[in-house]
Amino acid sequence: MKAKREGKPTINDVARIAGVSKKTVSRVINRSPLLNEATREKVEAVIADLGYVPNPQARALALRRNFLIGLIHDNPNAQMVLGVQEGILSAIRDTEFALVVRPVNRRSPDMLDDVRSFLEQQRLFGVLLLPPISENDDLAALCEELGVSWVRMGSARLDGDEHMVASNDREAVGKAVGYLIERGHRHIGFVAGPEGFRSAAEREQGYRDAMAAAGLALDPAVMAEGNYTFETGHAAGERLLAADPRPTAIFASNDEMAAGVLHAAREQGIVVPDALSIVGFDDTAIAAHIWPPLTTVRWPIVAMAKAAALKLIDPADARKQPSHFLSDLIERASVASV
């Protein structure tokens, strides 16, 4: 039978009916690991029965933390950042948590001081660190020093499972380049990501591994560096398409740069995929919206970000969330056999 009372139920009502102290109720609400499961379930049942809604301001005062998840990044790939936001918002939907986004300049000598001020002023519950700043061990140490939970997103293992989500970029790119080789391509160009990004290094190594496995020589004339933007992809495409002999296929380390390569090819009257095959990485919205639709490696950005946010809002169960994610090749219309 439901408990009946006049007015809005309070934490005192929950404690009295459950036969526990207010501190125990508070621990249940704040998901403390210092409780046995039977007590937790009993208190949660009373909370549900009464329809008690905890006061977020009071909880924030008790925890000395606001119910804010921070997204800290220095990443020029806007589509990637949007995908991460989608994953975080999916995880915190119907909770008291909110998202705050803070871009930083990883090249600034004041970056750590800026992040320290941000964390101290906002009193964040936890932060998700995007690459490449997620690769900065000093930043993770700063979070630990300030008592802020953190999760690092990357293209390889960066931390313990409770503090990371990672993908298999090297293997995924290797398979994508292998797919081009299976379609008869031997002279394959490559557009790398920016220097200093672990994702760029992992993806380039995947390209090198696949070429070596097939016994194919690397040609510096068809390798260029970009900055994960359309403009740098376009510039890299112009350079690679001016090579003699011209590559029959180009792998670009993200979709924005692949779209730039496609645009450069179209400007020169090179038909994709008849005269040039192109493969990207990420499977962001642009991949399906350009013409021809782009064959690309689907990086599980949204799923990774959602798992990372769930680790942050429930640290006690962080290890129950996945830490390793696999990327898949999505075949569309930008690759043809030769």
C-alpha positions as CSV (number, residue, x, y, z in Angstrom):
1,M,0.0,0.0,0.0
2,K,1.3,3.4,-0.9
3,A,2.3,5.7,2.0
4,K,0.0,8.7,2.2
5,R,0.9,12.1,3.5
6,E,0.0,15.7,3.0
7,G,2.4,18.0,1.0
8,K,5.6,17.2,-0.8
9,P,7.6,14.3,0.7
10,T,11.0,15.1,2.3
11,I,14.2,13.2,3.0
12,N,13.0,12.8,6.6
13,D,9.8,11.0,5.4
14,V,12.0,8.6,3.4
15,A,14.3,7.9,6.4
16,R,11.4,7.4,8.8
17,I,9.4,5.0,6.6
18,A,12.5,3.0,5.5
19,G,13.7,2.8,9.1
20,V,17.2,4.3,8.3
21,S,19.1,7.5,9.0
22,K,19.0,10.6,6.8
23,K,22.7,9.9,6.0
24,T,21.8,6.5,4.7
25,V,19.1,8.0,2.4
26,S,21.6,10.6,1.3
27,R,24.1,7.8,0.4
28,V,21.5,6.0,-1.6
29,I,20.6,9.2,-3.5
30,N,24.2,10.0,-4.2
31,R,25.0,6.4,-5.3
32,S,27.6,5.8,-2.6
33,P,29.3,2.4,-2.8
34,L,29.3,2.3,1.1
35,L,25.9,0.5,1.2
36,N,24.7,-3.1,1.0
37,E,22.3,-3.9,-1.8
38,A,19.4,-4.8,0.4
39,T,19.5,-1.4,2.1
40,R,19.8,0.4,-1.2
41,E,16.8,-1.4,-2.7
42,K,14.7,-0.8,0.4
43,V,15.4,2.9,0.4
44,E,14.9,3.2,-3.4
45,A,11.5,1.4,-3.0
46,V,10.4,4.0,-0.4
47,I,11.6,6.9,-2.6
48,A,9.6,5.5,-5.5
49,D,6.5,4.8,-3.3
50,L,6.5,8.4,-1.9
51,G,7.4,10.0,-5.2
52,Y,10.2,11.8,-3.4
53,V,12.4,14.0,-5.7
54,P,15.8,15.0,-4.2
55,N,16.6,18.7,-4.2
56,P,19.5,19.1,-6.7
57,Q,20.8,22.2,-5.0
58,A,20.9,20.5,-1.6
59,R,22.6,17.5,-3.2
60,A,25.2,19.7,-4.9
61,L,26.0,21.4,-1.5
62,A,26.3,18.0,0.2
63,L,28.6,16.7,-2.5
64,R,30.4,20.0,-3.0
65,R,29.9,19.4,-6.7
66,N,27.4,20.7,-9.2
67,F,25.6,18.2,-11.4
68,L,27.5,19.2,-14.4
69,I,29.4,17.0,-16.9
70,G,32.2,18.9,-18.6
71,L,33.3,18.3,-22.2
72,I,36.8,19.7,-22.6
73,H,38.3,19.7,-26.1
74,D,40.7,21.2,-28.6
75,N,39.5,19.5,-31.7
76,P,38.9,21.2,-35.1
77,N,36.5,18.5,-36.2
78,A,33.1,20.0,-35.5
79,Q,31.2,16.9,-36.6
80,M,33.1,14.8,-34.1
81,V,32.4,17.2,-31.2
82,L,28.7,17.2,-32.1
83,G,28.6,13.4,-32.1
84,V,30.2,13.4,-28.6
85,Q,27.6,15.9,-27.4
86,E,24.8,13.7,-28.7
87,G,26.2,10.7,-26.8
88,I,26.6,12.6,-23.5
89,L,23.1,14.1,-23.8
90,S,21.7,10.6,-24.4
91,A,23.3,9.4,-21.2
92,I,22.2,12.2,-19.0
93,R,18.6,12.5,-20.3
94,D,16.0,12.2,-17.5
95,T,18.7,12.8,-14.9
96,E,19.6,16.0,-13.0
97,F,22.9,16.3,-14.9
98,A,23.6,19.0,-17.5
99,L,26.4,19.4,-20.0
100,V,28.9,22.3,-20.2
101,V,31.4,22.5,-23.1
102,R,34.8,24.1,-22.7
103,P,37.1,24.5,-25.7
104,V,40.8,25.0,-24.9
105,N,44.0,25.7,-26.7
106,R,46.3,22.7,-26.3
107,R,49.3,24.7,-27.5
108,S,48.9,27.5,-24.9
109,P,51.4,27.4,-22.0
110,D,48.5,28.3,-19.8
111,M,46.2,25.4,-20.7
112,L,46.6,23.5,-17.4
113,D,46.0,26.7,-15.4
114,D,42.9,27.5,-17.5
115,V,41.5,24.1,-17.0
116,R,42.2,24.2,-13.3
117,S,40.3,27.5,-13.0
118,F,37.4,26.0,-15.0
119,L,37.2,22.9,-12.8
120,E,37.4,24.9,-9.6
121,Q,34.9,27.5,-10.6
122,Q,32.3,25.1,-12.0
123,R,32.8,22.4,-9.4
124,L,32.1,19.8,-12.1
125,F,30.9,16.3,-11.2
126,G,33.1,14.8,-14.0
127,V,34.8,15.6,-17.3
128,L,35.2,13.9,-20.6
129,L,38.5,14.7,-22.3
130,L,38.6,14.5,-26.1
131,P,41.6,13.8,-28.2
132,P,44.2,15.1,-28.5
133,I,44.2,16.7,-25.0
134,S,43.0,13.4,-23.6
135,E,46.5,12.1,-24.3
136,N,47.9,14.6,-21.8
137,D,48.7,12.8,-18.6
138,D,49.1,16.0,-16.7
139,L,45.5,16.9,-17.4
140,A,44.3,13.6,-16.0
141,A,46.5,14.1,-12.9
142,L,45.0,17.6,-12.4
143,C,41.5,16.0,-12.4
144,E,42.6,13.5,-9.8
145,E,44.2,16.3,-7.7
146,L,40.9,18.3,-7.7
147,G,38.8,15.2,-7.0
148,V,37.0,15.5,-10.3
149,S,36.1,12.2,-12.1
150,W,37.5,12.0,-15.6
151,V,37.2,9.8,-18.7
152,R,39.6,10.0,-21.6
153,M,38.5,9.3,-25.2
154,G,41.1,8.0,-27.6
155,S,42.2,5.9,-30.5
156,A,44.2,3.6,-28.2
157,R,44.4,2.7,-24.5
158,L,45.2,5.8,-22.4
159,D,44.2,4.9,-18.9
160,G,42.5,2.3,-16.7
161,D,39.1,1.1,-17.9
162,E,37.1,3.3,-15.5
163,H,38.9,6.3,-17.0
164,M,38.8,5.6,-20.7
165,V,36.9,4.7,-23.8
166,A,39.0,3.8,-26.9
167,S,38.6,2.5,-30.4
168,N,40.7,0.3,-32.7
169,D,41.6,2.9,-35.3
170,R,44.8,1.2,-36.4
171,E,43.1,-2.1,-37.2
172,A,40.0,-0.4,-38.7
173,V,42.1,1.7,-41.1
174,G,44.2,-1.4,-42.0
175,K,41.0,-3.2,-43.0
176,A,39.8,-0.3,-45.0
177,V,43.0,0.0,-47.0
178,G,43.0,-3.8,-47.3
179,Y,39.5,-3.4,-48.8
180,L,40.9,-1.1,-51.5
181,I,43.7,-3.5,-52.2
182,E,41.2,-6.3,-52.6
183,R,39.4,-4.2,-55.2
184,G,42.6,-4.1,-57.2
185,H,44.1,-0.8,-56.1
186,R,47.9,-0.7,-55.7
187,H,48.8,3.0,-55.8
188,I,46.9,4.3,-52.8
189,G,47.2,7.8,-51.5
190,F,46.9,8.8,-47.9
191,V,45.8,12.0,-46.1
192,A,46.9,12.1,-42.5
193,G,45.5,13.9,-39.6
194,P,47.3,16.7,-37.7
195,E,50.7,16.1,-36.0
196,G,50.3,15.5,-32.3
197,F,47.0,13.6,-32.5
198,R,47.2,10.0,-31.4
199,S,44.3,9.3,-33.8
200,A,46.3,10.6,-36.7
201,A,49.3,8.4,-35.7
202,E,47.1,5.3,-35.2
203,R,45.3,5.7,-38.5
204,E,48.6,6.4,-40.5
205,Q,50.1,3.2,-38.9
206,G,47.1,1.3,-40.0
207,Y,47.6,2.5,-43.6
208,R,51.3,1.6,-43.4
209,D,50.6,-1.9,-42.0
210,A,48.1,-2.7,-44.7
211,M,50.5,-1.5,-47.5
212,A,53.3,-3.5,-46.0
213,A,51.2,-6.6,-45.6
214,A,50.4,-6.5,-49.3
215,G,54.0,-5.9,-50.3
216,L,53.2,-2.4,-51.6
217,A,55.8,0.4,-51.4
218,L,54.9,3.7,-49.8
219,D,55.1,6.7,-52.2
220,P,55.7,10.0,-50.3
221,A,54.3,11.8,-53.4
222,V,50.9,10.5,-52.6
223,M,51.0,11.1,-48.8
224,A,49.9,14.5,-47.3
225,E,49.0,15.9,-43.9
226,G,45.7,17.7,-43.1
227,N,44.1,19.1,-40.1
228,Y,40.8,17.2,-40.0
229,T,39.1,20.0,-41.9
230,F,37.5,20.2,-45.4
231,E,39.9,22.9,-46.5
232,T,43.1,20.9,-45.6
233,G,41.5,17.9,-47.3
234,H,41.0,19.9,-50.4
235,A,44.6,21.2,-50.4
236,A,45.9,17.6,-49.8
237,G,43.7,16.3,-52.6
238,E,45.1,18.9,-55.0
239,R,48.6,17.8,-54.1
240,L,48.0,14.0,-54.4
241,L,46.0,14.4,-57.7
242,A,49.0,16.3,-59.2
243,A,51.3,13.3,-58.6
244,D,52.6,11.3,-61.6
245,P,51.4,8.6,-61.6
246,R,48.2,9.7,-59.9
247,P,46.8,7.4,-57.2
248,T,43.8,5.3,-58.1
249,A,42.5,5.5,-54.6
250,I,42.9,7.8,-51.6
251,F,42.2,7.1,-47.9
252,A,41.5,10.3,-45.9
253,S,41.8,10.1,-42.1
254,N,38.4,11.7,-41.6
255,D,35.2,12.4,-43.6
256,E,35.7,16.2,-43.7
257,M,39.1,15.7,-45.4
258,A,37.7,13.0,-47.7
259,A,35.0,15.5,-48.8
260,G,37.7,18.0,-49.6
261,V,39.6,15.4,-51.7
262,L,36.3,14.6,-53.5
263,H,35.8,18.3,-54.2
264,A,39.4,18.7,-55.6
265,A,38.8,15.7,-57.9
266,R,35.5,17.2,-59.2
267,E,37.3,20.5,-59.9
268,Q,39.7,18.6,-62.1
269,G,37.1,16.6,-63.9
270,I,38.1,13.3,-62.2
271,V,35.1,11.1,-61.8
272,V,34.6,9.3,-58.4
273,P,34.6,6.3,-58.2
274,D,35.2,5.6,-62.0
275,A,38.7,7.2,-62.1
276,L,39.4,7.6,-58.3
277,S,38.2,5.8,-55.2
278,I,37.9,7.6,-51.9
279,V,37.5,6.3,-48.4
280,G,37.0,8.4,-45.2
281,F,36.8,7.8,-41.5
282,D,34.2,8.7,-38.9
283,D,30.9,8.2,-40.7
284,T,29.7,11.6,-39.8
285,A,26.6,13.1,-41.5
286,I,28.7,14.5,-44.3
287,A,29.6,11.0,-45.5
288,A,26.1,10.2,-46.5
289,H,25.2,13.6,-47.8
290,I,27.9,14.2,-50.4
291,W,27.8,12.7,-53.9
292,P,28.7,10.0,-54.4
293,P,28.0,8.9,-50.9
294,L,31.2,8.2,-49.1
295,T,32.5,4.7,-48.2
296,T,34.0,5.3,-44.7
297,V,35.0,3.7,-41.4
298,R,32.3,4.2,-38.9
299,W,33.8,5.5,-35.6
300,P,31.3,4.8,-32.8
301,I,31.5,8.3,-31.5
302,V,28.0,8.5,-30.0
303,A,28.3,5.1,-28.3
304,M,31.7,5.9,-26.9
305,A,30.6,9.3,-25.6
306,K,27.5,7.8,-24.0
307,A,29.5,5.1,-22.2
308,A,32.0,7.7,-21.0
309,A,29.2,9.9,-19.6
310,L,27.6,6.9,-17.8
311,K,31.0,6.1,-16.3
312,L,31.1,9.7,-15.0
313,I,27.6,9.9,-13.5
314,D,27.9,6.6,-11.8
315,P,31.6,6.1,-10.9
316,A,30.8,3.1,-8.7
317,D,29.6,1.2,-11.8
318,A,32.2,2.6,-14.2
319,R,33.8,-0.7,-14.9
320,K,30.4,-2.1,-16.0
321,Q,30.4,0.2,-19.0
322,P,32.4,-0.8,-22.1
323,S,35.8,0.7,-22.6
324,H,36.8,-0.7,-26.0
325,F,34.8,-0.1,-29.2
326,L,35.2,-1.5,-32.7
327,S,35.0,0.5,-35.9
328,D,33.3,-0.9,-39.0
329,L,33.7,-0.2,-42.7
330,I,30.5,1.3,-44.2
331,E,30.4,0.6,-48.0
332,R,28.6,3.3,-50.0
333,A,29.4,4.5,-53.6
334,S,32.8,6.1,-53.6
335,V,34.9,3.0,-54.3
336,A,35.1,1.0,-57.5
337,S,37.4,-1.9,-58.6
338,V,40.3,-1.3,-61.0
